[in-house]
Amino acid sequence: MKTDWWYVERLVWLIAGTDVAVSSVLTAFHHPNWAFSILFVGVCSITVAFTGFCIVGNVLYFLGVQPLVPDARTYRDGKWGRVYYMKNDEWFLERYIYVFVGVNLSISSLLARFVHPDGCSFTGFVGTATIFFAFTGFCIMANLLYRLGADPRMCRNL
């Protein structure tokens, strides 16, 4: 992942990771309803994978942050559109990560809320790993998926 400037996709991972890590601690030690914040991030992650639309990405885009992998709905004929969409024209490594993270965060957050707060140990790990990914570009899941044959889209734009 490109780490010499902050672009929409990278900032989205940082914001999502921070939300998940903080909400995991709050769920485990303060109140189990904080798990719904984790669930929201999970559902948003799945939505990005299937539609390309990202709520946080659009706020960042509105504030002037440039995307690394915009869809044709965002950038067409040399002009920037009003709404940000991540490219989702094919299944590539980053889309698999969005789905995997979204499904696992959703399941873990529901388990943490309705079964036992220990479910937050997994979501806390994911949040921490996501923050680490945003700063360093290193992702355990991305490396695993790459070794399984997934093609990374962000590397095409380096």
N, C-alpha and C positions, 0 to 999 in steps of 0.2 A: 504494500500500500504506500502511496506517495505521502511523505511526511514533512516536506519542506514548506508547505503552506496549509492553511485551514480552509477546507472547502465543505460544501453542504454535507456530503455523505460522511466525512470524517467527524464533523461536529455533531451530526445526529448520533453517531456511535458514542461519542463522549457524553452527550446529554442523556441518552438512554442508559448507558452504563452507570452514570452517577445516580440517576433516578432508581435504578434497580438495586444498586449497592446500598444506598441510603434507606430505601423502602424495605429492604431485607432486614436491616438492623432494627428499624422501627417496628416491623412486624414481629420479629423474634423477641424484642425486649420491651416494647411499649404497648402496642395494640394490634391485634390480628387484622383489623380492617385495612391496614397499610398494604396488605397483599393485593388489594384491588388496584393500587398504583402499578404494581408489577404486572398484573393481568392486563392493564391498559397498554403497557409497553409491548407485551406479548402479542396482543391483538393488532396493534399498530404495525409491528414487525411483519406479521402475516399479511396484512393489507398491503404493505409496501411490496412484498414479494409477488403478489398476484395482480396488483393494479398499477404499481409504480408511484402511487400517491402517498405522500408522507406529510403529516400535519406539521411536525417540527421542521422538516425540510422546507416546507413552504414559508414558515415564519422566518427561517434563516435566509431564504431566497428573497423574501420581501425586504429584509434588512440589508440586502446587498451582497450576501455571500454567494460566490459562484459555485455551481455544481461541477463535479468531475465527470460524471456519466449521465448527462441529461438525455431525456427521451426527445424524439422529434416533436412531441407536443409542447416541450419547453423551449427548444431551440430549432427554428425552422427558417430556411432561406436567409440565414445570416442575421435573424432577428430573435431576440429573447421574448418569450411569451410571459404572461402574467402569472401562470401557475407552474410550479415545479413538479415534474414527474421523473422518477429514476427510470432509466432504460430497463425494460422488461420484455424485450422482443424475443429473447431466447433464454434457456435455462443455463445460467453460468454460476460460478462458485459463490459470488456474493448473494445471489438470489436464494441458493440453497441454505446459506447461513441465515438469512432472514427468516426462512421457514423453520429451520431447525431451532433457532433461538426463540422464535415466537411460540412454537408449539410447546417447547420445554418450559419456557417461562410461564405460559398459561397454565399448564398442568401443575407445575411446582407451586405457583402462587395459590391455586385453588386448594391444593393439598395443605399448604401452610395455613390457609385461612380456616378450612373446615375440618382438617384432620389433626395436624400437629405443627406448631411453629418451626420444627426442625427442617421442614421443607425449604426454609429460607437459606439453609446452608448451601444448597445448589444454586439458588438464585443469587446469593451473595457472591459465589464463585464466578458466575456468569457476568454479573455486574462489574466485578473487579477485572476479569479478563477483558471485558469490553473497553474499559477505561485504559487498560494497558495497551490494547490494540490501537486505540485512537492516538496514543502518544508514540508508540514504537512501530506500528505496522505489523507486529507479530501476533498471529492468532492461531491458537492450537487447532481449532475446528477448521480453519482455512487450510492449514497444512495437511490435516487428515483428508479433507475433501480433495485437495490437489493431488495427493498420493493415490486417491481412488479414481482420478481421471477428470475431475471437474476443471473447467477452463476459467481462469480468473479474468473478469472484464476490466477491472481497474488497472491491471498491469498493461493492458493495451494502450492506455492513455498516458503512460509515463514518458 
